[in-house]
Protein backbone atom coordinates (compact mmCIF):
# COMPACT_ATOMS: atom_id res chain seq x y z
CA UNK A 1 0.00 0.00 0.00
CA UNK A 2 1.49 3.32 -1.07
CA UNK A 3 0.62 6.40 0.95
CA UNK A 4 0.02 9.54 -1.07
CA UNK A 5 0.01 13.11 0.21
CA UNK A 6 -2.18 15.39 -1.88
CA UNK A 7 -2.56 19.16 -1.55
CA UNK A 8 -5.65 20.19 0.41
CA UNK A 9 -7.49 21.51 -2.64
CA UNK A 10 -7.10 18.14 -4.45
CA UNK A 11 -8.21 16.21 -1.34
CA UNK A 12 -11.28 18.46 -1.18
CA UNK A 13 -12.00 17.93 -4.88
CA UNK A 14 -11.65 14.15 -4.45
CA UNK A 15 -13.79 14.21 -1.30
CA UNK A 16 -11.18 12.51 0.85
CA UNK A 17 -10.48 13.87 4.30
CA UNK A 18 -7.52 11.64 5.05
CA UNK A 19 -4.47 10.93 2.97
CA UNK A 20 -5.31 8.40 0.27
CA UNK A 21 -3.45 5.13 -0.18
CA UNK A 22 -3.26 3.15 -3.40
CA UNK A 23 -2.62 -0.50 -4.16
CA UNK A 24 -0.49 -1.23 -7.19
CA UNK A 25 -0.31 -4.39 -9.28
CA UNK A 26 2.95 -3.23 -10.84
CA UNK A 27 6.17 -1.44 -9.93
CA UNK A 28 5.85 1.78 -7.93
CA UNK A 29 6.54 4.59 -10.38
CA UNK A 30 5.20 8.09 -10.67
CA UNK A 31 3.05 7.00 -13.62
CA UNK A 32 1.59 3.97 -11.82
CA UNK A 33 0.73 6.00 -8.71
CA UNK A 34 -0.95 8.79 -10.67
CA UNK A 35 -2.80 6.22 -12.81
CA UNK A 36 -4.08 4.59 -9.61
CA UNK A 37 -5.10 7.92 -8.08
CA UNK A 38 -6.94 9.00 -11.22
CA UNK A 39 -8.60 5.59 -11.41
CA UNK A 40 -9.82 5.80 -7.82
CA UNK A 41 -10.70 9.50 -8.01
CA UNK A 42 -11.73 10.31 -11.62
CA UNK A 43 -12.49 13.90 -10.68
CA UNK A 44 -8.72 14.43 -10.33
CA UNK A 45 -8.04 13.62 -13.99
CA UNK A 46 -6.38 16.60 -15.58
CA UNK A 47 -5.44 18.25 -12.29
CA UNK A 48 -2.06 16.58 -11.77
CA UNK A 49 -1.05 15.98 -15.37
CA UNK A 50 -2.28 17.16 -18.73
CA UNK A 51 -4.78 14.59 -20.07
CA UNK A 52 -3.65 15.04 -23.68
CA UNK A 53 0.10 14.78 -23.18
CA UNK A 54 0.36 12.98 -19.83
CA UNK A 55 2.95 15.54 -18.72
CA UNK A 56 3.03 16.99 -15.24
CA UNK A 57 1.08 20.21 -14.86
CA UNK A 58 3.14 23.36 -14.28
CA UNK A 59 3.40 24.17 -10.59
CA UNK A 60 2.91 20.55 -9.55
CA UNK A 61 5.90 18.83 -7.98
CA UNK A 62 6.55 15.27 -6.83
CA UNK A 63 8.65 14.35 -3.80
CA UNK A 64 9.72 11.10 -2.15
CA UNK A 65 12.21 10.55 0.66
CA UNK A 66 13.18 14.22 0.65
CA UNK A 67 14.01 14.20 -3.07
CA UNK A 68 12.36 16.28 -5.79
CA UNK A 69 11.35 13.75 -8.44
CA UNK A 70 9.47 16.23 -10.62
CA UNK A 71 11.95 16.09 -13.49
CA UNK A 72 12.69 12.36 -13.31
CA UNK A 73 11.20 9.97 -15.92
CA UNK A 74 7.60 8.91 -15.20
CA UNK A 75 8.53 5.21 -15.29
CA UNK A 76 11.58 5.39 -13.02
CA UNK A 77 11.08 3.18 -9.95
CA UNK A 78 10.43 5.11 -6.76
CA UNK A 79 12.65 4.69 -3.70
CA UNK A 80 12.08 1.44 -1.75
CA UNK A 81 10.68 3.16 1.36
CA UNK A 82 7.87 4.59 -0.79
CA UNK A 83 7.24 1.31 -2.61
CA UNK A 84 7.03 -0.49 0.74
CA UNK A 85 4.67 2.10 2.25
CA UNK A 86 7.12 3.30 4.90
CA UNK A 87 7.42 6.78 3.36
CA UNK A 88 4.71 8.75 1.50
CA UNK A 89 4.73 9.93 -2.09
CA UNK A 90 4.03 13.67 -2.05
CA UNK A 91 2.24 15.63 -4.74
CA UNK A 92 2.77 19.29 -3.96
CA UNK A 93 1.36 22.41 -5.54
CA UNK A 94 4.29 24.77 -6.03
CA UNK A 95 3.89 28.41 -5.07
CA UNK A 96 4.99 31.19 -7.38
CA UNK A 97 4.96 34.89 -6.97
CA UNK A 98 7.12 37.74 -6.13
N, CA, C and O of each residue as an XYZ file, in Angstrom:
392
protein
N       0.846     -1.169      0.000
C       0.000      0.000      0.000
C       0.897      1.240      0.000
O       1.759      1.387      0.866
N       0.693      2.114     -0.956
C       1.494      3.318     -1.071
C       0.682      4.496     -0.549
O      -0.447      4.734     -0.980
N       1.274      5.219      0.378
C       0.619      6.398      0.946
C       0.918      7.598      0.072
O       2.055      7.813     -0.347
N      -0.118      8.376     -0.196
C       0.017      9.536     -1.073
C      -0.425     10.778     -0.304
O      -1.470     10.776      0.347
N       0.370     11.827     -0.382
C       0.014     13.110      0.205
C      -0.402     14.023     -0.936
O       0.385     14.320     -1.835
N      -1.650     14.460     -0.882
C      -2.183     15.386     -1.879
C      -2.353     16.763     -1.264
O      -2.570     16.873     -0.057
N      -2.256     17.830     -2.075
C      -2.560     19.161     -1.554
C      -4.022     19.217     -1.095
O      -4.865     18.472     -1.595
N      -4.305     20.087     -0.162
C      -5.649     20.194      0.409
C      -6.713     20.398     -0.656
O      -7.775     19.779     -0.587
N      -6.456     21.246     -1.634
C      -7.489     21.505     -2.643
C      -7.802     20.256     -3.466
O      -8.945     20.080     -3.888
N      -6.822     19.385     -3.706
C      -7.100     18.143     -4.445
C      -7.805     17.130     -3.554
O      -8.661     16.387     -4.034
N      -7.466     17.082     -2.265
C      -8.207     16.206     -1.342
C      -9.661     16.651     -1.262
O     -10.560     15.810     -1.244
N      -9.906     17.954     -1.214
C     -11.282     18.456     -1.182
C     -12.024     18.105     -2.463
O     -13.182     17.690     -2.413
N     -11.379     18.265     -3.599
C     -11.996     17.928     -4.879
C     -12.335     16.438     -4.948
O     -13.387     16.056     -5.461
N     -11.437     15.609     -4.429
C     -11.653     14.155     -4.453
C     -12.626     13.705     -3.364
O     -13.142     12.588     -3.412
N     -12.877     14.575     -2.382
C     -13.788     14.213     -1.304
C     -13.169     13.263     -0.292
O     -13.870     12.470      0.337
N     -11.858     13.346     -0.138
C     -11.178     12.505      0.849
C     -10.637     13.400      1.954
O      -9.935     14.373      1.681
N     -10.958     13.077      3.181
C     -10.480     13.866      4.299
C      -9.085     13.456      4.711
O      -8.262     14.293      5.084
N      -8.827     12.169      4.641
C      -7.520     11.637      5.049
C      -6.634     11.487      3.822
O      -7.074     11.677      2.688
N      -5.399     11.148      4.068
C      -4.472     10.934      2.969
C      -4.812      9.618      2.282
O      -4.936      8.589      2.945
N      -4.964      9.640      0.963
C      -5.312      8.398      0.274
C      -4.129      7.429      0.191
O      -2.967      7.830      0.258
N      -4.450      6.176      0.048
C      -3.450      5.131     -0.176
C      -3.884      4.361     -1.415
O      -5.079      4.196     -1.661
N      -2.929      3.895     -2.185
C      -3.256      3.151     -3.397
C      -2.541      1.811     -3.389
O      -1.422      1.687     -2.891
N      -3.203      0.822     -3.946
C      -2.622     -0.498     -4.162
C      -2.175     -0.570     -5.612
O      -2.900     -0.148     -6.513
N      -0.999     -1.097     -5.834
C      -0.486     -1.231     -7.189
C      -0.281     -2.696     -7.532
O       0.126     -3.495     -6.688
N      -0.569     -3.040     -8.784
C      -0.315     -4.385     -9.284
C       0.988     -4.429    -10.076
O       1.318     -5.443    -10.689
N       1.716     -3.330    -10.056
C       2.949     -3.227    -10.836
C       3.983     -2.475    -10.003
O       3.762     -2.191     -8.825
N       5.101     -2.162    -10.623
C       6.170     -1.436     -9.927
C       5.691     -0.045     -9.528
O       4.869      0.560    -10.217
N       6.205      0.448     -8.424
C       5.851      1.780     -7.933
C       6.646      2.822     -8.715
O       7.845      3.004     -8.500
N       5.960      3.495     -9.615
C       6.544      4.590    -10.376
C       5.599      5.767    -10.262
O       4.460      5.625     -9.815
N       6.079      6.930    -10.669
C       5.200      8.094    -10.672
C       3.962      7.836    -11.526
O       2.842      8.151    -11.123
N       4.175      7.261    -12.709
C       3.055      7.001    -13.618
C       2.043      6.026    -12.993
O       0.835      6.251    -13.078
N       2.526      4.956    -12.372
C       1.595      3.968    -11.818
C       0.805      4.540    -10.638
O      -0.368      4.210    -10.459
N       1.438      5.391     -9.838
C       0.726      5.995     -8.713
C      -0.330      6.973     -9.210
O      -1.464      6.955     -8.732
N       0.029      7.822    -10.159
C      -0.951      8.788    -10.666
C      -2.068      8.077    -11.414
O      -3.225      8.484    -11.309
N      -1.754      7.019    -12.169
C      -2.798      6.217    -12.809
C      -3.772      5.669    -11.767
O      -4.987      5.714    -11.960
N      -3.232      5.152    -10.665
C      -4.077      4.587     -9.612
C      -4.921      5.660     -8.939
O      -6.091      5.425     -8.641
N      -4.350      6.828     -8.696
C      -5.099      7.923     -8.078
C      -6.223      8.377     -8.998
O      -7.358      8.554     -8.556
N      -5.910      8.566    -10.275
C      -6.944      9.000    -11.219
C      -8.005      7.926    -11.438
O      -9.161      8.243    -11.718
N      -7.619      6.662    -11.312
C      -8.599      5.590    -11.413
C      -9.546      5.567    -10.226
O     -10.747      5.343    -10.382
N      -9.001      5.802     -9.034
C      -9.821      5.798     -7.821
C     -10.619      7.091     -7.661
O     -11.714      7.086     -7.099
N     -10.072      8.182     -8.152
C     -10.705      9.499     -8.015
C     -10.739     10.177     -9.383
O      -9.911     11.044     -9.661
N     -11.692      9.790    -10.245
C     -11.727     10.307    -11.617
C     -11.842     11.829    -11.699
O     -11.451     12.427    -12.701
N     -12.373     12.450    -10.659
C     -12.492     13.904    -10.681
C     -11.131     14.595    -10.648
O     -11.047     15.798    -10.897
N     -10.071     13.858    -10.345
C      -8.725     14.434    -10.329
C      -8.034     14.365    -11.689
O      -6.948     14.919    -11.858
N      -8.653     13.690    -12.660
C      -8.037     13.616    -13.993
C      -7.867     15.012    -14.555
O      -8.806     15.806    -14.578
N      -6.674     15.296    -15.000
C      -6.378     16.599    -15.576
C      -5.872     17.618    -14.574
O      -5.447     18.704    -14.967
N      -5.907     17.297    -13.295
C      -5.435     18.255    -12.288
C      -3.957     18.075    -11.967
O      -3.284     19.040    -11.602
N      -3.450     16.870    -12.095
C      -2.056     16.577    -11.767
C      -1.206     16.552    -13.032
O      -0.063     17.011    -13.031
N      -1.761     16.023    -14.092
C      -1.049     15.977    -15.371
C      -2.014     16.302    -16.493
O      -3.223     16.105    -16.365
N      -1.483     16.792    -17.572
C      -2.283     17.159    -18.732
C      -2.867     15.892    -19.343
O      -2.117     14.961    -19.640
N      -4.189     15.826    -19.541
C      -4.780     14.588    -20.069
C      -4.369     14.273    -21.503
O      -4.361     13.105    -21.894
N      -4.030     15.280    -22.288
C      -3.653     15.039    -23.677
C      -2.219     14.541    -23.796
O      -1.944     13.625    -24.572
N      -1.311     15.131    -23.041
C       0.101     14.785    -23.179
C       0.598     13.839    -22.096
O       1.602     13.152    -22.284
N      -0.096     13.799    -20.961
C       0.358     12.983    -19.835
C       1.481     13.624    -19.045
O       2.009     13.017    -18.113
N       1.853     14.845    -19.407
C       2.949     15.537    -18.720
C       2.442     16.233    -17.465
O       1.291     16.661    -17.385
N       3.323     16.330    -16.504
C       3.026     16.993    -15.239
C       2.579     18.422    -15.505
O       3.135     19.124    -16.349
N       1.552     18.835    -14.755
C       1.084     20.214    -14.859
C       2.142     21.163    -14.299
O       2.862     20.810    -13.364
N       2.239     22.374    -14.871
C       3.142     23.363    -14.275
C       2.717     23.621    -12.832
O       1.528     23.575    -12.519
N       3.629     23.879    -11.999
C       3.397     24.172    -10.585
C       2.952     22.964     -9.773
O       2.457     23.111     -8.655
N       3.125     21.786    -10.324
C       2.912     20.548     -9.552
C       4.274     19.882     -9.431
O       5.002     19.748    -10.415
N       4.606     19.470     -8.230
C       5.895     18.828     -7.975
C       5.670     17.508     -7.259
O       4.676     17.325     -6.557
N       6.610     16.595     -7.448
C       6.555     15.272     -6.830
C       7.782     15.078     -5.952
O       8.905     15.363     -6.368
N       7.561     14.591     -4.737
C       8.653     14.355     -3.799
C       8.523     12.974     -3.174
O       7.419     12.469     -2.972
N       9.666     12.376     -2.873
C       9.718     11.103     -2.150
C      11.047     11.045     -1.413
O      12.099     11.318     -1.991
N      10.995     10.694     -0.156
C      12.206     10.546      0.660
C      13.078     11.801      0.616
O      14.305     11.706      0.567
N      12.448     12.968      0.635
C      13.179     14.216      0.649
C      13.783     14.619     -0.680
O      14.547     15.582     -0.739
N      13.459     13.904     -1.750
C      14.014     14.201     -3.072
C      12.931     14.743     -3.991
O      11.803     14.250     -3.986
N      13.270     15.760     -4.779
C      12.362     16.282     -5.792
C      12.458     15.381     -7.011
O      13.498     15.316     -7.667
N      11.375     14.689     -7.310
C      11.351     13.752     -8.440
C      10.594     14.321     -9.635
O      10.277     13.594    -10.576
N      10.307     15.609     -9.596
C       9.467     16.235    -10.619
C      10.032     16.117    -12.026
O       9.269     16.020    -12.987
N      11.344     16.124    -12.165
C      11.949     16.094    -13.494
C      12.518     14.717    -13.853
O      13.197     14.570    -14.869
N      12.245     13.730    -13.034
C      12.687     12.358    -13.312
C      11.708     11.707    -14.291
O      10.567     12.158    -14.395
N      12.119     10.671    -15.002
C      11.201      9.974    -15.916
C      10.009      9.378    -15.163
O      10.142      8.901    -14.036
N       8.838      9.418    -15.816
C       7.603      8.915    -15.204
C       7.676      7.446    -14.804
O       7.027      7.028    -13.846
N       8.472      6.655    -15.544
C       8.526      5.213    -15.289
C       9.740      4.784    -14.467
O      10.023      3.591    -14.359
N      10.448      5.730    -13.896
C      11.575      5.392    -13.020
C      11.029      4.843    -11.706
O      10.126      5.441    -11.120
N      11.556      3.720    -11.233
C      11.083      3.177     -9.947
C      11.298      4.177     -8.813
O      12.314      4.870     -8.756
N      10.327      4.231     -7.923
C      10.431      5.113     -6.764
C      11.304      4.467     -5.699
O      11.509      3.254     -5.726
N      11.820      5.253     -4.763
C      12.650      4.686     -3.697
C      11.911      3.583     -2.932
O      10.693      3.640     -2.768
N      12.658      2.589     -2.473
C      12.078      1.444     -1.753
C      11.185      1.831     -0.573
O      10.125      1.228     -0.407
N      11.567      2.812      0.254
C      10.678      3.159      1.364
C       9.283      3.582      0.911
O       8.306      3.336      1.618
N       9.176      4.211     -0.250
C       7.868      4.590     -0.786
C       7.146      3.347     -1.296
O       5.969      3.143     -0.999
N       7.843      2.527     -2.054
C       7.244      1.310     -2.614
C       6.749      0.370     -1.519
O       5.774     -0.356     -1.714
N       7.418      0.384     -0.371
C       7.027     -0.490      0.741
C       6.028      0.167      1.686
O       5.591     -0.462      2.649
N       5.659      1.422      1.426
C       4.668      2.104      2.251
C       5.215      2.712      3.529
O       4.446      3.181      4.369
N       6.531      2.711      3.690
C       7.116      3.303      4.898
C       7.200      4.822      4.811
O       7.133      5.508      5.831
N       7.344      5.345      3.606
C       7.418      6.782      3.360
C       6.338      7.151      2.350
O       6.026      6.347      1.472
N       5.755      8.353      2.452
C       4.713      8.745      1.496
C       5.292      9.300      0.194
O       6.441      9.738      0.132
N       4.471      9.265     -0.818
C       4.733      9.928     -2.092
C       3.964     11.244     -2.034
O       2.748     11.240     -1.845
N       4.656     12.360     -2.194
C       4.032     13.668     -2.047
C       3.799     14.335     -3.390
O       4.701     14.417     -4.224
N       2.589     14.805     -3.588
C       2.236     15.632     -4.736
C       1.975     17.010     -4.163
O       1.051     17.204     -3.372
N       2.796     17.963     -4.568
C       2.769     19.288     -3.959
C       2.464     20.333     -5.028
O       3.003     20.283     -6.134
N       1.601     21.271     -4.686
C       1.358     22.415     -5.544
C       2.408     23.464     -5.236
O       2.465     23.982     -4.122
N       3.243     23.780     -6.222
C       4.294     24.771     -6.027
C       3.678     26.160     -5.939
O       2.607     26.418     -6.489
N       4.364     27.036     -5.247
C       3.888     28.406     -5.072
C       4.817     29.335     -5.860
O       6.041     29.238     -5.771
N       4.215     30.222     -6.619
C       4.990     31.191     -7.381
C       4.512     32.585     -7.028
O       3.385     32.781     -6.575
N       5.345     33.496     -7.233
C       4.961     34.889     -6.970
C       6.188     35.703     -6.690
O       7.316     35.216     -6.769
N       5.959     36.921     -6.370
C       7.120     37.744     -6.135
C       6.801     38.926     -5.272
O       7.684     39.731     -4.976
